[in-house]
Amino acid sequence: MKIEPKDFRVSGGKKVKLKKWATDIKPLYKSDKHYKECLVEDVEELSALQRLLYASNNYSVLLIFQAMDAAGKDGAISHVLSGVNPQGCEVYSFKHPSSDELLHDFLWRTTRCLPARGRIGVFNRSYYEEVLIARVHPEILRSEKIPDEQAGSKEVWVGRYRSIVDLEKHLHRNGTVVLKFFLHLSKEEQRKRFLERIDEPAKNWKFSEADIIERKFWDQYMEAYEDCLSATSTKAAPWHVVPADDKLNARLIISRIVIDALKGLKMSYPDVTAARKSELRKIREQLTK
């Protein structure tokens, strides 16, 4: 089965209804062995494209991952990017903002971590938390010390959507490819994964009571995600809704979307000048003596 990135892309300007988006699809692999073979091929191709990205030094790539707990963000990031040179890739995980970060606007802490040219940056959660968890839990918004007239208004979300879209369009104009992934997990599959984390000692550390508390807000989160995806998926920075009930499938989908985007860039290795070629010939003669 061929993966078409457009099949998972959210069209800009359309209202998203997540119930209409699948959390599981027909496997893209025939067996576990076939999955590993497919992933190895993708990892090798992505590694080669990352080297080209680094050498050409014209573009940067920002990958944003958002999802409910246990959707598989960490696994997707570690498997898909397993072959990328660490010097050319940085992963940032954003939790609750620090007291220093709360003294700045909501985009400040993530903007400092944007990837430089030639590099891939990964946000495991991101500034989108500020229109998701902060919306579901208004007390977080109140702690951010924004003006009172904004804190109590629904317009705060409209304003934040606009700020995010403006930022991503700015990044796009300046050579940053922004790809956003919402790992779409069903509530039933999350329940199974939570039980697995409890039953398997090696996974106990992954589970906390806070996970169960957040699960009670499932419907509110789905509504927040729908509004967020609808308002912020653009041609410059599209959202992709990735069926996440099958972790292996999700990884293959993500890897192909990233590869497809990188292959669409006009990249090439730097030209070698005549003077440089002459210099290399002399060095080669020295090494072969």
C-alpha positions in Angstrom: 0.0 0.0 0.0 1.5 3.3 -1.1 1.4 6.2 1.4 0.0 9.4 0.1 0.8 12.3 2.4 -2.2 14.2 1.1 -4.5 11.5 2.5 -3.5 12.6 6.1 -3.2 16.3 5.5 -5.8 18.7 7.0 -7.1 21.1 4.3 -6.8 24.7 5.4 -10.0 26.6 6.1 -12.2 23.5 6.7 -13.8 22.6 10.0 -12.2 19.4 11.4 -14.4 16.7 12.9 -12.1 14.1 14.4 -14.8 11.4 14.5 -14.5 11.4 10.7 -10.8 10.8 10.8 -9.7 7.2 11.3 -7.6 6.1 14.3 -6.7 2.9 12.6 -6.3 1.8 8.9 -5.2 -1.2 7.0 -1.6 -2.1 7.9 1.0 -0.8 5.5 3.2 -3.8 6.3 2.6 -7.5 5.9 4.4 -8.7 9.0 6.7 -7.5 11.7 9.7 -8.4 9.6 8.3 -6.5 6.6 7.6 -3.5 8.9 11.3 -3.5 10.0 12.5 -3.7 6.4 10.2 -0.8 5.4 11.4 1.3 8.4 15.1 0.6 7.7 14.6 1.8 4.1 12.9 4.9 5.3 15.5 5.6 8.0 18.3 5.2 5.5 16.6 7.5 3.0 15.9 10.1 5.6 19.5 10.0 6.8 20.7 10.7 3.3 18.3 13.5 2.9 19.3 15.0 6.3 23.0 15.0 5.1 22.0 16.8 2.0 19.9 19.3 4.0 22.9 19.9 6.2 25.3 20.3 3.3 23.1 22.6 1.2 22.4 24.8 4.3 19.5 26.6 2.8 16.5 25.1 4.7 15.7 23.9 8.1 12.9 21.5 9.1 10.6 21.7 12.2 8.6 18.6 13.1 5.8 19.2 15.7 4.2 16.3 17.5 0.9 16.6 19.5 -1.3 13.9 20.9 -3.1 12.6 23.8 -1.2 10.6 26.4 0.1 7.1 25.2 -0.4 8.0 21.5 3.2 7.0 20.8 5.0 10.4 20.2 8.2 9.3 21.8 8.4 6.0 20.0 7.6 7.7 16.6 10.4 10.3 17.1 13.0 7.8 18.3 12.3 5.2 15.5 11.8 7.5 12.5 14.8 9.7 13.3 17.0 6.8 14.6 19.4 7.1 11.6 19.8 10.9 11.6 23.1 12.3 12.6 22.7 13.8 16.1 24.7 16.9 15.1 21.9 17.7 12.6 18.9 17.0 14.7 17.7 18.3 18.1 14.6 17.2 20.0 12.9 19.4 22.6 10.1 18.3 25.0 8.0 21.1 26.4 6.4 20.5 29.8 4.9 23.0 32.2 6.5 26.5 31.7 9.0 27.7 34.2 8.6 30.8 36.3 11.1 32.6 33.9 9.1 31.4 30.8 5.9 32.7 32.4 7.3 36.2 32.3 7.3 36.2 28.5 4.7 35.7 25.7 3.5 32.2 25.1 5.7 31.7 22.0 9.0 32.8 23.6 10.3 29.6 25.1 9.7 27.6 21.9 11.0 30.3 19.5 14.4 30.0 21.2 14.6 26.4 20.2 13.8 26.7 16.5 16.2 24.8 14.2 19.1 26.5 12.4 19.6 26.2 8.7 20.6 22.7 7.7 19.1 21.1 10.8 16.0 19.2 11.8 14.2 20.4 15.0 11.6 18.2 16.7 9.1 19.6 19.2 7.6 16.9 21.4 4.6 19.0 22.3 5.0 22.6 21.5 3.5 26.1 21.6 0.3 24.3 20.6 -0.1 23.3 24.3 -1.1 27.0 24.8 -4.3 26.5 22.8 -4.9 22.9 24.0 -4.2 22.2 27.7 -4.4 25.8 28.6 -7.9 25.9 27.0 -9.0 22.7 28.8 -7.6 24.0 32.1 -8.3 27.8 32.4 -6.2 28.0 35.6 -3.1 27.6 33.4 -4.1 30.6 31.4 -4.6 32.7 34.5 -1.2 31.8 35.8 0.5 33.3 32.7 0.0 36.8 33.8 -1.7 38.0 30.6 -4.0 41.1 30.8 -7.2 40.3 32.7 -9.4 41.4 29.9 -7.8 38.7 27.7 -7.7 35.9 30.3 -11.5 35.9 30.6 -12.3 36.2 26.9 -12.7 33.5 24.2 -11.0 35.9 21.8 -7.7 34.9 23.5 -7.7 31.6 21.5 -8.5 33.4 18.2 -5.6 35.7 18.9 -3.3 32.8 19.7 -4.2 31.0 16.5 -3.4 34.1 14.6 -0.1 34.5 16.3 0.8 30.9 15.6 -0.2 31.1 11.9 1.8 34.3 11.5 4.9 32.7 13.1 4.7 29.7 10.9 4.2 31.7 7.7 7.2 33.8 8.7 9.3 30.6 9.2 8.1 29.2 5.9 9.1 32.4 4.1 12.6 32.2 5.6 13.3 28.6 4.7 11.9 26.5 7.5 9.7 23.6 6.5 7.0 23.1 9.2 5.4 19.7 9.4 2.8 19.1 12.2 1.6 15.7 13.3 -1.5 14.9 15.4 -1.3 11.3 16.5 -5.0 10.4 16.5 -5.5 7.7 19.2 -8.9 6.2 20.1 -10.0 6.4 23.7 -10.3 2.6 23.8 -6.7 2.1 22.6 -5.5 4.6 25.2 -7.2 2.5 27.9 -5.4 -0.6 26.7 -2.1 1.1 26.7 -2.6 2.5 30.2 -3.4 -1.0 31.4 -0.3 -2.3 29.7 1.8 0.3 31.5 0.3 -0.8 34.8 0.7 -4.5 34.2 4.2 -4.5 32.8 6.8 -3.5 35.5 9.2 -2.2 32.8 6.5 0.3 31.8 5.3 1.4 35.3 7.5 4.5 35.1 5.5 5.8 32.1 2.2 5.9 34.1 1.0 8.5 36.6 -2.2 9.4 38.2 -2.2 12.6 36.2 -2.8 10.5 33.1 -6.1 9.2 34.4 -7.1 12.7 35.5 -6.5 14.1 32.0 -8.4 11.2 30.5 -11.5 12.5 32.1 -11.3 15.6 29.9 -11.2 13.6 26.7 -14.2 15.3 25.1 -12.9 18.8 25.9 -9.5 17.9 24.5 -11.1 16.6 21.3 -13.0 19.9 20.9 -9.8 21.9 21.5 -7.9 19.8 18.9 -10.6 20.2 16.3 -10.6 24.0 16.7 -6.8 24.1 16.7 -6.4 21.9 13.6 -9.1 23.8 11.8 -7.6 27.2 12.6 -3.9 26.5 12.1 -3.5 24.0 9.2 -2.1 26.1 6.3 -0.3 25.4 3.1 2.8 26.8 4.7 2.5 24.6 7.8 0.0 21.7 7.3 -1.3 19.5 10.0 -1.4 15.7 9.4 -3.8 13.5 11.3 -2.0 10.2 11.7 -4.0 7.1 12.7 -2.2 6.1 15.9 -3.9 2.9 17.2 -1.2 0.9 15.3 2.1 2.3 16.4 4.0 0.6 13.6 1.7 2.0 11.0 2.0 5.5 12.4 5.8 5.5 12.2 5.7 4.5 8.6 3.2 7.2 7.7 5.2 9.8 9.5 8.5 8.8 7.9 7.1 8.9 4.4 5.5 12.3 5.0 8.9 13.7 6.2 10.8 12.1 3.3 8.3 13.4 0.8 8.6 17.0 2.1 12.4 16.8 2.1 12.5 15.4 -1.5 10.4 18.3 -2.6 13.1 20.9 -1.6 15.6 22.2 -4.1 18.8 20.9 -2.4 22.2 20.0 -3.8 25.7 19.5 -2.4 27.9 22.6 -2.7 29.8 22.9 -6.0 33.5 22.2 -5.8 35.6 24.9 -7.4 38.6 24.3 -9.6 40.9 25.6 -6.9 39.4 23.2 -4.4 39.7 20.3 -6.8 43.4 21.1 -7.3 43.9 21.3 -3.5 42.2 17.9 -3.1 44.4 16.3 -5.8 47.6 17.5 -4.0 46.3 16.2 -0.7 45.5 12.8 -2.3 49.0 12.6 -3.7 50.4 13.1 -0.3 48.2 10.4 1.2 49.0 7.8 -1.4 52.8 8.2 -1.2 
